[in-house]
Amino acid sequence: MKVSRQGFYNYLDNLSKPYKYESLVALIRKIIAQDECNDTYGSVRIWEALLLIRDTKQPDLFVPSQPTIARIMRENGLVQKKKRGPHGLTKADKEVQKSDNLIGRDFSAEQPLKKVVKDITEVPTLDGKLYIAVVEDCFNNEILGISMDDNMRAGLCVNALTAAVLAHPGLGHSGAVAHSDRGSQYTSQNYRAVLEKFGINQSMNSAAGRCHDNAKCESLWARFKEELLYGRYVTAKMPMQDVKSLIWRYFMSYWNNRRICSVNGGLPPAEKRRRFLLAHDALSAA
């Protein structure tokens, strides 16, 4: 076999030794098992979740590099495969007066509640289609408000924005910009009246069909459906009320408070906002 005697005995010795990363693999499996959607975590988010555990709970935890985490996950069958993505839903109103695109595909924000994006998607249920509207903060990807109904009239979007302002009063009358596509719901007089009431500036895609102008919300829907629905729940066979509860828990509990978000530096949205406010208060007190 062209193997030296010493090399053969070294190989036998290594077989009897415990796996070097056995405890780390156990922790990775624990992270994946904590929430049902954590089984979609790739090596980057697993690495960030380990760093968060080290920074907040276990300061002595050894966390190897992200490429090493990727190799460990491959060796232990923990690599996730990408699923399919959703399609667009809202239709542009070609007749009504449009608003300017105030963000120009720049979805970054230096502080919370200054720039938000909005959109609608649909999910089939046993009782018919369920339509979902959200308001997402560009600062930390937090879902500020959500509304669900069996229709996609303007009231769906009005309710989502109203819920966002009620839960986060700082969003109103602060010069915030709210961006959406050119769907008829967002160009309606009812919706614009609510924007004016709350003192929020409206921004819209530059033209109909330009999905990249609202890419942040399109990405949100893709992640939501891939992580929660595809291959996990057949919502078309579930009562609408059960699907509503499932989606509410996903966004308002899991997404906001526990889901590792790479663009937040590996922090859940609420944790990023909390750290920002702590730093802001400390700076103000200095």
C-alpha positions in Angstrom: 0.0 0.0 0.0 3.1 2.2 0.0 2.5 3.3 3.6 5.3 3.5 6.1 5.0 1.4 9.3 5.1 4.5 11.4 2.5 6.2 9.3 0.2 3.2 9.6 0.5 3.1 13.4 -0.1 6.9 13.6 -3.3 6.4 11.6 -4.5 3.7 14.0 -3.7 6.0 16.9 -5.7 8.8 15.4 -8.7 6.5 14.9 -8.9 6.1 18.7 -8.7 9.8 19.5 -11.9 11.8 19.9 -12.9 14.1 17.1 -11.1 17.4 17.5 -14.3 19.5 17.1 -16.7 17.2 18.8 -17.9 19.8 21.3 -18.2 22.4 18.6 -20.3 20.2 16.4 -22.6 19.5 19.4 -23.0 23.3 19.9 -23.7 23.8 16.2 -26.4 21.1 16.3 -27.8 22.8 19.4 -27.9 26.2 17.6 -29.7 24.5 14.6 -32.2 22.9 17.0 -33.1 26.1 18.9 -35.6 27.3 16.3 -37.2 25.4 13.5 -35.9 27.9 10.9 -32.3 27.7 12.1 -31.8 24.6 9.9 -31.4 27.1 7.0 -28.2 28.5 8.6 -25.2 28.3 6.4 -21.6 28.4 7.7 -21.5 32.2 7.9 -24.5 32.5 10.1 -23.4 29.5 12.2 -20.0 31.2 12.7 -21.7 34.5 13.7 -24.1 32.7 16.1 -21.0 31.1 17.8 -19.4 34.5 18.0 -22.5 35.9 19.6 -22.6 33.1 22.2 -19.0 33.8 23.0 -19.5 37.5 23.3 -22.7 37.2 25.5 -22.6 33.9 27.3 -19.4 31.9 27.0 -16.3 34.2 26.9 -14.0 31.1 26.9 -15.6 29.5 23.9 -13.1 28.8 21.1 -14.5 29.8 17.7 -12.4 28.9 14.7 -12.4 30.8 11.4 -15.5 30.8 9.2 -13.8 28.6 6.5 -13.0 26.1 9.3 -16.7 26.2 10.4 -17.7 25.5 6.7 -15.4 22.5 6.6 -16.7 21.2 9.9 -20.3 21.5 8.7 -19.4 19.7 5.4 -17.7 16.9 7.3 -20.7 16.4 9.5 -23.5 16.7 6.9 -24.7 20.1 8.2 -24.6 22.0 4.9 -27.9 23.5 3.8 -29.1 23.6 0.2 -30.8 26.6 -1.3 -34.5 26.3 -2.1 -36.6 28.2 -4.6 -37.6 31.9 -4.4 -40.9 33.8 -4.7 -42.3 35.9 -7.5 -43.5 39.5 -7.5 -47.1 40.3 -6.6 -48.1 43.9 -6.6 -49.2 45.6 -9.9 -48.4 49.2 -10.8 -51.1 51.8 -11.1 -50.2 53.6 -14.4 -52.6 56.5 -14.0 -52.0 57.9 -10.5 -49.4 60.5 -9.7 -46.2 58.8 -8.4 -43.7 59.8 -5.7 -40.0 60.3 -6.3 -37.4 57.6 -5.6 -35.8 59.2 -2.6 -33.4 56.3 -1.7 -32.0 55.3 -5.1 -31.3 51.7 -4.2 -29.3 52.8 -1.1 -30.8 50.7 1.6 -28.3 51.6 4.3 -29.3 53.7 7.3 -27.2 55.2 10.1 -29.8 54.9 12.8 -33.2 53.2 13.4 -36.6 54.5 12.2 -35.1 56.8 9.5 -35.5 54.7 6.3 -38.0 51.8 5.9 -39.1 49.6 3.0 -42.6 48.1 2.4 -44.0 45.4 0.2 -46.8 42.7 -0.1 -46.6 39.0 -0.7 -49.1 36.2 -0.7 -49.3 32.7 0.8 -51.9 30.0 -0.2 -54.1 28.6 2.6 -57.0 26.2 3.0 -59.4 29.2 3.1 -57.9 31.1 0.1 -54.9 33.4 -0.4 -53.4 35.2 2.6 -51.8 38.6 1.8 -49.0 39.9 4.0 -47.7 43.5 4.2 -44.7 44.5 6.2 -42.7 47.6 7.2 -38.9 46.8 7.4 -36.3 49.1 9.0 -33.3 49.5 6.7 -31.0 50.1 9.8 -31.3 46.6 11.2 -33.8 44.6 9.0 -36.3 44.7 11.9 -40.0 44.2 11.1 -41.6 47.2 12.6 -45.2 46.5 11.5 -47.1 43.6 9.8 -50.6 43.2 8.6 -52.3 40.1 7.1 -55.7 39.8 5.4 -57.6 37.8 2.8 -57.4 40.7 0.3 -54.7 43.1 -0.9 -56.6 46.3 -0.9 -55.0 49.5 0.4 -56.1 48.9 4.0 -53.6 46.0 4.2 -50.7 48.5 3.8 -52.4 51.2 5.9 -52.7 48.7 8.8 -49.0 47.6 8.5 -47.8 51.2 8.6 -50.1 52.1 11.4 -48.9 49.1 13.4 -45.3 50.2 12.8 -45.9 53.7 14.1 -47.9 52.6 17.1 -45.1 50.1 18.1 -42.3 52.6 17.3 -43.6 56.2 17.8 -40.2 57.6 16.8 -41.0 56.6 13.2 -43.6 59.4 12.9 -42.8 63.1 12.4 -39.1 62.5 12.3 -38.3 63.0 8.6 -38.4 59.2 8.0 -38.6 57.9 4.4 -40.9 55.0 3.5 -40.1 53.3 0.2 -42.2 50.9 -1.8 -42.9 49.7 -5.3 -45.5 51.4 -7.4 -48.3 49.1 -6.5 -51.8 50.7 -6.5 -52.1 50.1 -2.7 -49.2 52.5 -2.1 -50.4 55.1 -4.6 -53.9 55.2 -3.1 -55.3 58.3 -1.5 -56.0 56.3 1.7 -52.4 55.3 2.1 -51.0 58.7 1.3 -53.3 60.3 3.8 -51.8 58.0 6.5 -48.3 58.9 5.4 -49.2 62.6 5.8 -50.9 62.0 9.1 -47.7 60.4 10.5 -45.3 62.9 8.8 -43.5 60.2 6.8 -42.0 61.0 3.4 -43.1 58.6 0.6 -40.5 57.1 -1.8 -41.3 54.8 -4.7 -39.5 52.7 -7.4 -38.3 54.8 -10.3 -40.5 52.9 -12.7 -42.9 49.9 -12.8 -41.1 46.5 -13.0 -37.9 47.6 -11.5 -37.7 45.1 -8.7 -34.1 46.1 -7.8 -35.4 49.5 -6.6 -37.1 47.6 -3.7 -34.6 44.7 -3.6 -34.4 44.8 0.2 -38.0 43.8 0.7 -37.8 41.3 -2.2 -34.9 39.7 -0.4 -37.0 39.6 2.8 -39.8 37.6 1.1 -37.3 35.2 -0.4 -35.7 34.5 3.0 -39.0 34.2 4.7 -40.4 31.6 2.3 -37.2 29.6 2.0 -36.7 29.5 5.7 -40.2 29.0 7.0 -42.4 27.5 4.3 -40.6 25.6 1.5 -40.2 22.0 2.4 -41.6 22.6 5.9 -45.3 23.6 5.8 -48.0 23.0 3.1 -49.9 26.2 3.9 -52.5 25.4 1.2 -53.8 22.6 3.5 -53.7 24.8 6.7 -56.5 27.1 8.0 -55.8 30.7 7.3 -55.8 31.6 11.0 -53.1 28.9 11.7 -50.9 30.3 8.9 -51.3 33.8 10.3 -50.1 32.7 13.7 -47.2 30.9 12.1 -46.1 34.0 10.1 -46.6 36.3 13.1 -44.4 34.2 15.3 -41.7 34.0 12.5 -41.4 37.7 12.0 -42.2 39.3 15.4 -40.6 36.7 17.6 -37.9 34.8 15.6 -36.9 37.2 12.9 -36.7 40.3 15.1 -35.2 38.7 18.3 -33.3 35.5 17.6 -32.5 35.1 13.9 -28.8 35.7 13.1 -28.5 38.5 10.5 -25.2 38.7 8.7 -25.7 42.3 7.5 -26.1 43.2 11.2 -22.7 41.8 12.0 -24.2 38.6 13.1 -26.7 40.2 15.5 -30.5 39.8 15.5 -32.3 43.0 14.5 -33.5 43.9 18.0 -30.0 43.3 19.5 -28.4 45.7 17.0 -31.0 48.3 17.8 -30.4 47.8 21.5 -26.7 48.2 21.2 -27.1 51.3 19.1 -29.3 52.9 21.7 -26.9 52.0 24.5 -24.0 53.6 22.6 -26.2 56.6 21.8 -27.2 57.1 25.4 -23.6 56.7 26.6 -22.4 59.3 24.1 -25.2 61.7 25.1 -24.2 61.3 28.8 -20.5 61.9 28.2 
